[in-house]
Amino acid sequence: MKLIQLLLRLSAMATMVLVFSQASNAQKALRLPPGVQKITSVEGITEYSLPNGLRVLLFPDPSKPLITVNITYKVGSRHENYGETGMAHLLEHLVFKGTPKHPNIPQELTEHGARPNGTTWLDRTNYYETFDATEENLRWALDLESDRMVNSYIAKKDLDSEFSVVRNEYERGENNPGSVLNKRMMAAAYQWHNYGHSTIGEKSDIEGAPIERLQAFYRHYYQPDNAVLVVAGKIDEQKTLDMVVEYFGPIPKPTRELITTYTSEPTQDGERQVVLRRTGDVQLFSCMYLTPAGSHPDYAALSVLSDLLTDAPTGRLYKALVDSKLAVSSFGRTSGFAEGGTANYTAEVNQDQDIEAAKNAMLEVLDGLKDNPPTQEEVEKAKVRILKNWELGFKESSRIGLSLSNFIGTGDWRLAYLFRDQVEAVTPEDVARVAIRYYKPANRTLGLFIPEKNPDRAEIPAPPNLETLLKDYKGRGNISQGEDFDPSPENIESRTTRGKLDNGLEYAFLPKETRGDAVNATFTFRFGDLKTLTGNSVVGSFVGSLLDVGTTDKKRAELEEAQDKIKSRIRVFGGASSASVSIETDRENLAAAIRLAGEMLRKPSFPEDEFEKYKQQYLTSIDEQKSDPNALAGNLFARLSSAEYPVGDPRHIMTFEEEEEAARSVTLDQVKAYYKNVYGGGNATCAVVGDFDAAEIEAAIRETFGDWTSPGKYERIPDDYKPVPARNEQILTPDKSNAVYLAGLGFAMRNDDPDYPALTIGGQILGGGFLNSRLATRIRQQDGLSYSVRGSFNASPLDKNGGFNGFMIYNPENLAKLEVAFREEIERATKDGFTAEELEAAKSGWLKSRKVSRASDAGMARTLNSYLYYDRDLSWDASFEKQVENLTLDQVNSALKKYLDYNKMIIVKAGDFKKVEKP
C-alpha cells in the first residue's frame, strides 16, 4: 500500500519537474494569421479559434512520420428528433459519398495510403485519416475535410443504396444478445432523454429517413462553429496553422443558431426491468445505474468504483460471481456522456448455472457497498490501473487525437487531462460517497418492477459550468518527443542489430527515441513435433491460456499488481506448439517487464481454481459459437478448405462438437504434464523496438531465458495445399437477423512466388482498399447489400499454401442479389481484367499503406520477430515492394485469370433463411 502511494507521489513530482523544465524552454509563439486567436495550451496541445467559429487543436509529435487529421462535429444521436433515430450515423455514411470536388472519397483515401474511418456516438461524430507525414498529404486531408464539411452531396441516390448498408450494420448488432440487452436497458433507464435511443437507430427510421431531413440535419450541424479539428503528428505547427486557415478560413460563419438539447431525465422513482427472449446459449444478467455527466467531479470516483468492482481477479464482483462459480465471467464500466451517464455491470451465466443465484450475488455486492465501503488498498490499486492505462493511451499522438473526440463530445477536450487529475485525487471516502449516492435500488434498471412505499431516489446533478471548471486549468508539461524516424526498409535494416543466445534464442533490436520513452517487445517460443502435438491441441490451448494466472511466487492478483507497478502491459499466451509474449512499456521498466514475463512462462503454478474457471469459459465460448452465423460459417469453411487429416492431427479442423468433447476431458494433470514435457525456450525469437538500452536488454533476456530449453525436440509441421472440391453449403441459424457469406479457393503458392506481387495488387483492386474495391463498389456502394465486403489473396511464407478469400455480411432476404453481384464481379475481373488507372491507384495506395504500417513500433516488433523465424530481413520487403512498383497491367490480369475461378470456389452461407422462405 505504501509503495503504491509512493509511486503516485513520485509520478506527480516528476511531472512537476517536467512542467518547469519545459516552461523554461518554451518555443517562440506562433505568428497568428489575421482573426485567429490562441485559446489555451495544455501538455503539448494548443487550441486556436478561427473567425468562423472553428476550434483547432495542434499537437506536434516528430517521433513517427505520421499525421492524423481528426475532425469532430458536436452532433450525435442525442441531437436526433422524433423519427430521426440513426440519422447522425446515417449521415456519417453519406459524407463518404463525395463532393463535386472530391467525387470518390474512398478512392482518394486508398490512393494516399490512409487509415481512415468515421464514427458516431451519443454526443459527437468524427472523421479521421492517418497518413504518411508529407505536406501534400496534409494539404489533401485538410482540403477534403473542409470541402465535405459544407459541400457533401447528401443525395437521394446515395441514400437509396446506403440505407440498406446501415440497416445491415444494425442487423449485425442484432445478432449479439448482449448488445441488444444493453440497448433495451438504455431505453428503460433513459425514458425521456435521447440517450435512450441507440446511435445505430431504429430499423424503421433507418429505412424511412427522408433525404430532405438528412440534408437539413447536415446543413445545421456540419458547420465550423460546431466542429473541432485536431491535427496531430509530424507537423510544422506554423505551416499547419496557415494551411488550416487557407482551407477552412473561407467557410463563412453560419447565421443560424445551433439547436441546443434541453430534455433532462427525471429522477428515477423505482427499480426497472428488461426481459429479452431470443435464441442463444448463454444467460446474461445486467444491472445499470444512472450517473452524472462525464464532466462532473463524481465521474472520477465512479470510475474508480467500477474498476475495483470488476477487475479480474481482485474485483468484488469477480470474486462473488466467477470465483464462486455462479457465473462464467463478469464485467462492467462507468460511462460519462455530456448530459448524463451510466454504470453497468454484467454477469455471463451458463445454462446449467442458476441465473437467480448470480443475480442475488451481484446485488448483494452492489447493495453492500453502503455497509462495506471500499478499502484504502482497493481504491489505490484501482487508481494505479486507471492511471497506467491513461498514461499508456496518451503516449502516441495518433491515438491521443482520436481519443479526444469523446471528451470533445462530453464538452471540452481538456476534460481528458482533468479526468486524470481528478482520479489521482480520489479518496476512499469519495468512492464510498458516490456508491451511496448513486447505487440505490430506485436508481437502477434490472428487469423487475418493485413498488416501494418510501422510495429512496437519487438526484442526478446537472453538468458543471465548463468555463468556471476549466478557467485556470493549465495541465502539465509535455513528455519526451522522440526522434524523426524514417520507416523505410533500408533505414530500419541499417538500425537493426541481431544476435543469438547459446540456447538458440535469436533476437532483433531496433533502438530509437520515442514519445514517452515507449518500447514494444515480442517473443515467440516454439516447441513440439507431429508426434508430440497429435491429440494435444486442446490441452495445449489450456496450457497457453493459464500461463498468466499464477506462478510459484505470485498469485494472479499479484501478477496484475506487478504489471501496474512497472507501468507495463504484458500478454503471455500460447497453445500446443508455441507460446508468445507481447510487452508495451517504457525504457525504465522494460527489463523488469521481461523478467516478469519470464516468471509467467517458466514458473506457472496452474492453480486448480483457475483451471476450473478457464475450462468453464472455454466450454461457454463453444456454446456461444454454436448459434453464431459467423462462427459456424467460418468453421465449416475452414474444414471444407483444408485437406483431410485424422482426428488428433494438429492440422485437423475440429467441429465444435469435437472440440467440446476434447475440452470436457482435459484434466489439470494433463495440463501440467504437457507443460513439463514440451514447453521450453530453445527454439525462440524475440524483437524489441523503441527506446531501450540494447546491452541492458540483451542481458535481461539472457538472464531470463538463456538457460531455458525444451525437453523435447522441435520440428515444424508442413501444411502445403492439397486440392479440395468446390462446394456450396448453407447453414440455418434461426432468429439471427444478419447472415454471413464466405467464398474462396486455394492453390500451391508461397509469398515469395513470382506471381504473388501481382495477386497482392489484384486482390487490392478486387476486394481491398477503403470501400473503393470492385466488390465494395458494386455490393456496398452501388447495390447497398452489405455493410462489410472484402476479398484478398494470401500465401504462407513457409508452405506452398495460398488462396483467395471473400467475406460479406447481409440481410438473409438479399442472398440471391448478393450471390449474383459477387459472381458477376469475380467473372468480370477474370474475363476483362482491370484498367491501367485501377492498377496505378492500387499500387500507389498499397505502397503508402506499407509505410504507414512500418511506423507502428508494435507492428514492427512483430515483423522483425517473425522474420527471424522466416530467415528474412527488411531487404525482402524492399524487394517485394519494388516488384509491386514495377508490375504491369498484363502481369496482374494474367495472374488473376491463372488463379481465380468462381467455379472452383468453396462457398458457405449462414443465416436465418427460413424467414425468407415464408410467404
N, C-alpha and C positions, 0 to 999 in steps of 0.2 A: 504493500500500500504506500509506504513512504517512498519507495523507488518510483512509483507511478507519479506521485505528486512532484518529486524532484525532476522527473523528465519534463513535465508540463512547465515547471518554473524555468528550467534551463532553456526550453524552446522559446518561451516568452522573452528571456534575457537575450538570447541570440538574435531574435527578431528585432529587438530594440537597437542592438549594436548595428545590425544591418541597415535599419532605417536611418540612423545618424550618419553612417558611412556613406550611404547613397545620397542623403540630403546634402552632404558636403561636396559631392561630386556631381551635382545636378547638371543636366545638359542645358545648353542655352535654349531659351524659349523659342518656339517656332514663330515664323512670320505668319500672322493670321491674314488670310485673304479678306477682302472687304466684306463686312457684315457677319463674319464668322466669330463666334465667341468661344473662349475656353471656359468650360463649366467647372470641371474638377479633375483631379488626378489621384488614383488610388493604386498603389502597388504595381506600377508599370503600365497601367491602363489610363489613358487620358480621354476625357469626354469633351466634345465640341458640339456646338449647335450652329446650324445654318439659318439664314433669314426665313426660309420656308418652313421651319419647324423641325427639320430632320436632326436627330441626335446621332452623333458619330463617335464611336469608340475605336481608338487606335492602340494597338498592342504590338510593338516591335519585338521580334524574337528571332535573332540571327542564327540560332542553333541548328535549324533544319531548313533546307531550301524549299520550303513550302509556304503558301499563303492560303488562309481561309477567309473567304468573304461570306459573312452571315448577316442576313437582314431579317429582323424580327418585326412583324406587324402586331400591334397590341389589339388583336382580334382573334377570338376563338369561339368555341361552341357556346360560351357564356353570352355572346352577343346576338345569338340567333333568336328570331321571333317565332310566333306560332306558325307551324307548317314549314319551318326552315331548318329543322334539325338535320345536322350533317352538312349544312350549306358552307360553313367555313372550310370544312375538309374537302368538299366537292370543288370549291373554288381553288384550293391548293392544286388539285389535279389539272384544272383548266388553265392555270397560269403557266403550265409547262407546254401548252399547245401553241405558244408562239405569239409574235407581234409582227407587224408589217416589216420591221427592220430585222427581226430575228425570227423568221418563219419556222425554223426547225431547231428548237432548243435542244432536244435530245441529241441531235447530230452534232451541234456545237460543243456540248458538254463532253461527248466522246472524243471529238477531234482534239480537244485541249487536254485530254487525259485526266479530266477532273474526277474527283469523288464527290458527287452531288447528292442532294436529296431535299425534300421538303417535308415538314412535319406540322401537324396541327394538334392543339391540345385545348384545354378548357379556356385559357386566358390569352393564348397567343398562337401565331402561325409563323414559321420561319422557313427560309430557303438558304441553302449554303452550297458552296463549292470549295473544295480543297484542291490545289493545283501546284504545279511547278512554279517556283518564285521567279517569274520574269515580268518585266514591265508590260510586255504585250499581253500576257495572260491576265494581269491585273486590270489593264485597261478594258480588255474584253469582258471580264466579270462585272466591273463597275458599269460598263455600258449596258450589259444585259440586265442587271438588276434595276438600274434606273429606268430603263425602257419598259420593262414589264411591270414596273410599279404603276404606270398610268396608261400604257398602250397595249395591254394584252387583248387578244381577240375576244375572249369570253363569248364565243359564237355558238349559235344553236346547233350547228352540225357537230361541233366538238362535244357539246353536252349530250347529244343523242347517242354518241358512241361511248363517252366516258362514264355516263351514269351507271351503265351496267358493269363497268370495271370496278367502280366504287362499291356497287352492290355486291360484287364478287368478293371484295375485301371485307365487307360486312359479313358475308356468309362464312368466310374463313373464321372470323371470330366466333360465329355461332356454333362452330364445331367444338369449342372448348367450354365445358361446363363451368369451370372456374371463372372464365371471362364473363359468361352470361350471368352467373350468380352475382358477381361484383356489380355488373350493370344494373341488375334488378335491385340490389341493395342500395345503390346510389339513388335510384329513383324513389325508393321508400324513405331514405334518410333526408334527401332534399326534395320535398314535395312541392315547393314553390319556386325556389331558386333554380336557375338553369343548369347548375351543376348536377341536377337530377337527370339531365339528358346526356347520353353518351356522345362523345365527339364524332364517332362514326355515323350517328344519326339513326333515325327510324327508316325502315325499308321503304315505306310508302312516301316519305318525304324525299328520299333519295331519288325515287323513280318519278316523282311528280314535280320536282323543283322547276318553276318557270324560269326561263332564261332572263326575263326582264328583272326578276327579283335578284337573281345572281349578279346581273350587271349593276344593279343599284347597290347591292351589298359591296361589290368590288370598288365602285366609284367612291363610296362613302368611306371605307376603311383603308383602302390601299392608297394612302397619301403620305407625303413626307412628314406631316406633323403627327402621324400615328405610327412612326417607324423608328427603329434604332438600328443603325448599320454598324457592324463590327468588322474591322479588317485586322487580322492577326497573322503574325508570321514574319518572314524575312522581308521587311519593308523599310523604305526610307520614309520616315514619318512626314517630312515636309512635302516630298513629292506626292505621297499618298493623299495627304490632305488637299493638296492642289488638284489632284485628279478627282477626288470626291466632289469638290466644288464644281469642277468642269462638267461632270456628268449629272450630278444631282441638283446643282445650283439652279439651272434653268427651269426646273419644275416649279410652277407657281405655288405659293402658299394657298391652300383651299379657303374659299369663303364660307363654306358650310361649317356648322358647329358639330363636333363629334357627339353622337348619341351616347350618353352615359347610362350604365345599368344602375337601377335603384332598388330592385327587389332584394330584401333580406329574408333569410329563412327564419320563421317564427321559432321561438323556443320549443323544443320537442317536449311533449307532455305525456309520454308513455312509451314503453318498450314496443318495438315493431318487429314484424316477422315477414320473411320471404320464404316461400317453398317453391323450389324448382324441381320439376319432374321431367327427366329426359333420359335417353339411352346413355348408359355409361357403366363403368365397372368399379369406380372408387367413390366413396361418400366424401362430402365436404361439409364442414361446419364453419361459419364465419361470424364474427362479432365486429360491428362497426360503430364508432363513436363520432359525433360531430365535434370538431375542434376549431380553434381560431385560424385566422389567415396566416399565411407564411411570413408576413411582415410583423406579426405580433410577437412580443418578447417571450410569451409562453411556448412558442413553437420550438425553441431550442430545448427546453426542458422536456417537452413532449417527445422530441426525437430521441433524447437520451432514455426516456422511459421505454419507448418501443424497442430500442436496441437491447437494453438489459432484460427485457421480457423474451425476445425472440432469438438471441444469439445461440448458435449451436456450438458447443453443447452446454454452455453455462446458463442460458436463459431460463427464467422461471417457467415459461410455457413449454419450452423444450423438455425440461425435466419432468413436468407434470403430465405431458402428453406422450412424448416419444420414449423417454427413459422408462416410463411406467407401462409402455406397450399398449396404451389406449389409442394411439394414432401412429401412422407411418411417418408423418412429418408435420411440422408446424412452422408457420412463417407469418410475417406481418410488417407493417410500416406505418409511419405517420406522414401524411402528405399535406402541405400547406399551399393553398391557392391564393388568389388575390383577395377574395371576399369570404373565405371560409377554409375548412379543411376537414380531414378525416383521419382517424386512427383505426386501422383494420387488421384483424387477426384471423387466421385460418388454420384449421386442422384438417389434414388429409387422412381419411379413415377407411380401412379395408372393409369389404362386405362382411367379413367374419368377425369384425370388431363392433363394439356397441357404440353407436353414434351418440346416444344419450349420455353414456358414461364420459365420452370425450367432451361433450358439451358442458356437462356439470363440472368436469375438471378444469376446463378453461375458465368458466365463470367464477369458480372458487378462487382461482389465482387473481383474476381481474378485480373481483369484489373484495378480495382480501388485502388489497394494497392499502386500504384505509387503516387497518389494524396491524398490518405487517409491511411498513413502508420500506422502500429500497435502502440498502445499507450504503455506507460511505464507499466500501470496496466495489460494490456493484456499479455505483454511479461513476466512480473514477475509471473503471475498466471500460465502461461504455463510452465515456468521453474519449479515451485513448483510441478506441476503434474508430469512432466517428471522425476524429481529427486526423488520424492516419489516412483514412480513405479520402478525406478532403484534400489533404496535402498531396497525396499521390495523384489525385484527379486534376490538380491545378499545376502540374509540372510542365504540361505541353500546351503551347498556345492554341493549337488546333482544337483540342478538347475544351480549353477554357472558353474560347469564343462561342462554341456551340452550347456549353452548359449554362452560359449566361442567359440564354433565351428564356429559360423557365423563370429566372429571377426577374428578367425584364417583364414577363407576363405577370408576375406577382406584384410588380410595382416599380422596381428600380434594380439595376444590375448590381449596385453596391450592397444589396442585401446578401449577396453571396459571401462577401467578406464579413459583413456584420454577423451573419449566422455563425461563422467560425468563432468570432469573438464571444458571442453570447453562449456558445457551447462551453467554451473554456471557463466561463463564469458560473455555470450551472452548479448548484449545490444539492445535496440530498434533500434539503428542506424544499427547494424549488420543485424537485421531482415529486415529492410526496404531496405538495400543494396542488399541482396540476392533476395528479391522479385523483385526488378527492374532488376537485372542481369539475372535471370533465367526465371521468369514468363512473358515471351514475347509471343505474338501471333505466331511468327515464330518458336517458340521452343516447341510447344505443338501439341498433337495428339487428335483431336476431332472426326473426321469423315468427315470433309469438306476440300476441297482444294480451297484456295482463292489466286489467283495470286496477287503479290504486285510489284509495280514499285520500291519502295525503302524498301526492306526487312530489318527488324531490327533483326539481328541474335545474338545468344548467343554463345560465345566461351566457351566450357567446358574445364576446366583446367585438366592437367594430374595429376595422383596421386602423392603426395609428396614423397620425399626420406624418407623412414621409418627409416633408420639408423640415419639420421640427426634429424628427427622429434622426435625420442624416445631416442636419445643418452644419455641425462642426466635425463630421466624421472625415478622417484623413487616411485611414487604412495604415498599411505598413509599407516598408521598402520592398524593392524588387529582390528576387533571388538571383543566383548566378545565371548568366545568359547562355553560356555555351559558345562554341565556335561556329564559324561559317563553313559548313561541311559539304563537300561535293560528293553526292551519292553515285557517281559513275562507277562502273565495274572496275575500271583501271585504277581509280583513286582508292576504292575500297580494298582492292587486292594489294596495292602498294603499302597500305596502312595495316594490313592483317599479318599477324605472325602465327605460326603453327608449331605445335610440339607434341610429344608423346611420352607418357609415363612408362615406367618399367613394366607395369602390369598390362599395357596395351591401350590404356585410355588416351585418346587423341583430343587435342584442344585447339581452338582457333580464337585468337584475341584481336579485337578491333577497338583499341582505346581511343577516345575522343572526348573533348569537352562538351558537356550537355547542359541543358537548362536544369537547374536544381541539382546538379551532380548526379543525374539519373543514370541508372545502368540496368541492363537486362542480361540474364544468363539462361541458357537452356542446356540440359543434359539428357542424353538418351543411353540407356543400358540395355544391351541385347543379350539374350541367352536362349538355350534350348535348341533342340533339333526335332525332326519329324517324329522320332520315337518318343521323345520326352513330352512333346506337345499333344500328341494324339490322346483324345479323351479328356483333356485338361483345359479346354478353352474357358469354360465357366469357372472352374476352380481358380484359374489364373486371373480372371476378372475380379474375383473376390479378393485375392491377394493384393492386386494392384490398388483396389479401392479402400483397403484397410490399412495402408501404409501410414496414413497421416492421422489416425485416430488414437494413437498411443504408442509410446516407446517404453523400453525397460526403465527409463529415467523420468519420463514425463507422461502425465495423463493428457487426454485430448484437450481439455481446457488449458492446461499449462503450455501445450504447444501453440495454441492460439495466442495466449498472452505473450509468449516469447516472440512471436512474429510482430505483435503490436509494439513491443518494447524496442525492436530494431527497425521499426517503420518499414516492414517488408511484406510483400505478398509472395507467398511460396506455395506452389502447387506441386504436390507429389502424387503421381498416379501411374497406373500401369496395367498390364494384362499378363497373358500367359507367356508371351515371347519378348516383352520389353517393359521397361519402366522409364518414366520421364520426370524431369524436374523443370519447372519454369520459375524464375525469380525476377521480381521487379522491386528494386530498392535504390539506394544511393551509394556513393563511393564509400562513405564511412561505415556502412553496415553490410556491404557485400560479403566480406569474408565470414562474418558471423552468420549470415543467411545461408551460405554454402555449408557451414558446419551443422546448422540446424537441419537443413535438408538431408545431409548425410546421416544424421541421427535417425531421422524417419526411415530412410532407406535401409540402414544397416542394423537398426535395433528396434524393429517393430515388435510390439508385445501382443498384438491380435487379441484385445480384450473380448471375453465371451459376450458381454452385453452389447458391444459394438458390432460384433459378428451377427448376433441375432437381429439387431436393428437393420443392418445392411441387407441381410437376407430377406427381411420383410419388405424393404424398399425395392429390392430387385424384383421380387415377385409382383409387387404392386405395379411397377413400371411395365412389366409384361402384360398384366391385366389391362392397363390403360391402352396399350398399343393394339390390343385385340379388336377394339372398336374404332380405331382411328384410321381414316382413309389413307392418310399419308404414310403411316407406318405399315399398314397392310400392303399397300401398293409397292412400297419400297422393298419390303421383304420378299414378295413374290417376284418382283423384277430382278432382284439380285440372284434369287435361286434359279430363275429361268436363264439368266445371262451367264451363269457360271457353269463350268464343266462339272460333271457329277463326281463327287468324291464320297467315300464311305463315311457314315456317321462316325464322328470322333475325330476325323481328319481336320486339322485346323483350318483348311481351306473350304470345308463343308459349310454351307449356309444353312443354319438351323431354322426350322419353323418355330413359331412362338411356343407351340406345344412341346417340341423337343427341348427348347431352351428352359421352359418352365420345369419339365421333368428333371433336367440336369441340375437346375438351381435348387430344387427341393431336396435333392440327395446330397448336396455339398455339406460336409461336416467341418468343424473347426480344426480337427486333427488333420484333415486333408489339406487345409489352407496352410497350416504350419509346416507340414511335411513338404509341400510344394515349394514354399519359400526356401526352406533349408536345403533342398536338393537341387534347386535350379537357379535361384537369384544370385547375382554377382556382378562385379564391375569391370571385368577384363575387356569385354568387347563393347567399349563405351566411347562416346564422343561428347564433346561439350563446346559451346561457343559463348563468348562474353562480348557484349557490345555496349559502349557507353563510357562513363567517367570512372576509371579504376586504375590502380597501380598493378601492372602486369606481374611484377615479381611477387608481390604480396598475394595476389590471387592464385598464381601458379603454385605457391607454397601451400595455400589453403586447400586447393584441390588435391595436391599430393598428400597432404596430411589427412584429408578426409577420405579419399578414395584410392590412394596409391597402393594400398596393400589389400584391396578388396578384389577377390577373384571368384568366379563361379565354379562350383564343384563339378559341373557337367560341361560338356563341350557345346559350342555354339556353331550352328550350321544353318545358313539362310535357306528357307524352303522356296523353291522356284514356283512361280504361278503364271506360266505362259498361257496365252489364249488358246482355247480349243473350240472349234466350231460348234455352234448350237443352232437348232432350227428356229425359224421365225415363229412367233406366237402372237395371238391377240386375245387377251384374257380380261374378264370383267369380275369385279368383286362387289358384292352388295353390302353396303353399310347403312342400315336403317337409321332414320332420324338424324342424318348429317346433311346440313344444307350445302356444304362445299364438297366438290369432287376433285379428284387428282388424276392426272393423265401423265404417264411415264412412257417414253419411247426411246429406243436406242438399238445399237448394234455394235459388235466387237470385231476386232481384227488383230493380227500379229504385228505389233509395232512398239518400239521403244521411242523415247522422246529425243533420241539422237539420230533417228531415221531421217534421210534426206527429204522425205515428203512431209515431215511433221511441221516445219515452219509454215508451209502452205496450208496445211489443215488448221493450224492455230488461227491464222488470219481468216480462213474460210469460216471457221466457227464463230469468229468475232463478227463477221458480216451477217452470218445466218442467225445467230442467237445470242450475241454478246452485246457490249455497249450499254448505253443508258436509254432504254426504250426506243432505240432507233434501228435495231436489227431488222432483218427481213421478217422474222417470226413476230417480234413485238409490234412492228409497224402494222402488220396485217391483223394479228389476232387481238391485240390490245387497242392500238391506236385507231385502226380502221373499223374493225368489226365489234369492238367492245365486248369481247367474250371472256377475257381473263385479266385478273389483276397482276398475276405473276407469270411471265413467259420467259423461258431461257433455253438455250441449247449451246453445246460446246463439244469440242473434241478433246480427248485426253489420252495420255500414254505414260506408261511406267518408265522410270529412269533405269530400272534393272531388268525387268522381264519384258518379253515381247507380248505385251498385253495393253492394247489401246482400244479406243472406241469413240462413238458419238452418243451423247445422252441429251434428251429433251425433257422438259418439265413444264407443266401448266396446271393451274387450278381454275375451276369454273363451276357454274351452276349446272347440276345434272341435266336440266332441260336443254342446255346448249351443247350437249355432247355431239350431236350429229353435225352441227355447224362447225364446231371446233375441229372435229376429225377431218372434215373436208378442207378447212383452211390450212391445217398443218400439212396434210398430204400435198395440197396444191403448191405450197411454198417450198417444200422439200423437192418436189419434182421440177418446179420452175428453176430452182437453183442448179440442180444437176443437169437439166436439159439446156438451159440458156446461159448459165453461168452468171457471174457478177459483172459489174461495169468498172471501167477504169477509175471513175470518181469514187465508187464504193471502196475499191482497193486502197487508193491513196488515203482516204479518210480513215479507214480501219488501221492501216499501218501507222499513221501518224498518232492516232489516239492510243493505240496499243503500246507503242514505244514510250509515249509520255506517261502512261499509267505505270509502266515498269519503273520509271524513275521515281514516281511518287511512292511506289511500294518499297523501294530500297531506302527511302528516307525514314522508314519505321525501324527503330532500333530493335524492338522485339521481333519484328518480322525478319530483319537481317540476321539476328541471332539464330532464329530457326533455320534460315537458309544456310548459313555457314556450318551449323551443326549437321544438317542433312548432307551437305557437300563433302564433309569428312568421310561419311559412310559411303557416298557415291564415288569417292576418289575424284572429286572435281574441285575447281576453284572458280573465281568470278570471270576468268577468261572464257569459260563456257557460256556465260551469259552474254559477254561481249560478242562472241562468235554467233550465237543464236540470234541476237538482235540484228547483227549485220546481215544474216541470211534473210531475216524478215524484211529489213530495209530494202534489200535488192530483189525481192520477189517480183515476178512478172504476173500479169493477169492470166496468161496461159498456164503458168505453174499452178496457180490457185484453182482455176477452173478444172484443170486436168486432174489434180489431186482429189477434188470434190467428186468428180464423176467416177474416179477409180475406187473410192472407199465408201461413198454414201449411196445407199439403195433402200428406198422406202419398203420395198417388197421383202427385204431381208430383216426387217426390224422386229424386235420384241416390243409389244405394246401392252401395257397394263393400265386399266381404268378402275377406279374405286369411288363409289358414291351411292347415294340413295336413288337408284334408277327406277325402283318400283313406283315412286311417286309420279315419275314422268309417264309411266305406262298407264296409270289410272285415267279413265275418261274425265 
